[in-house]
C-alpha cells in the first residue's frame, strides 16, 4: 500500500513564449497559492519556463548557475515545497529537455527526458533520466511527455516503489484521449496514483488540451481541470481516501 501523500498541486499555466522571467514570476504566484493550501509538491508541464519552442531551445537553454532560476530556488526554500518545472538544459551539444526540481533545502535536481517525441532529435539531445524525488514521506517518479508512451518507464517507477507517477506533458486536443488513457491504465495496472500537468494555452504551434488531472491507484479520476486556461489543482490522500479540489490563485 503506497504511503499517504500530503497535499500536492498540479499547476496548469499559460506560458509566455520565450519569456523566462515572466514565466518564473507566474510560477512563484502558483507556488505561493499551492503552499497556502498545504501543498508539499507543485508539478508544472514540460518546458513550462520557456514554452515548447524547439527552434528557440538552444538560445533559451539554462544551466544551474543561471540567475533567472533564483526566484524558484528561493520560493521552494521559503515555502517548504518541492517545485517541479521544465526547461531546455544546456549540454556540450544540443540542449536536453529537463524537469528541474527545486527542493526546500535550496538544492536543485535535474531530470532529463530519455525518450524524445519523433522530430525532437533535431533540437534536443536524448537525456539520462535522473533520481526520484521525496516530498514529505512520499516517493515521486518523474516523467516528461513522450516517456509515458514507453511502457517500461512507468513499470520502472512502480518497481522502484513510487507513491506517485508525476508526468509533465504537452498534450494537444487530438492526443488527449490517447495519452490520458495511457496514464489512467498505468495507475490501474500498477496501483500507483498518476498526476499529469499539461499546458493551459497554445505553445509551439500546438493547441494544448489543458485538462491536467490526477488518477488514483485504481485508475479513477480524483480531480481534473475543466479545459484550457490557468488553474491550480490540489489533491491529498488521507487514511487511504483521496480528496481533490480546485484552488484559487490570486496574484
Secondary structure as UniProt FT lines:
FT   STRAND          8..12
FT   TURN            17..18
FT   HELIX           20..36
FT   TURN            37..38
FT   STRAND          41..43
FT   TURN            46..50
FT   HELIX           54..56
FT   HELIX           57..60
FT   TURN            64..65
FT   HELIX           67..69
FT   HELIX           70..79
FT   STRAND          82..89
FT   STRAND          95..102
FT   TURN            104..105
FT   STRAND          108..112
FT   TURN            118..119
FT   HELIX           120..122
FT   STRAND          124..125
FT   STRAND          133..135
FT   TURN            136..137
FT   STRAND          138..144
FT   HELIX           145..149
FT   HELIX           151..159
FT   TURN            160..161
FT   STRAND          164..168
FT   TURN            173..175
FT   HELIX           176..190
FT   STRAND          194..197
FT   TURN            204..205
FT   STRAND          213..215
FT   TURN            217..218
FT   STRAND          221..224
FT   STRAND          231..238
FT   TURN            239..240
FT   STRAND          241..246
//
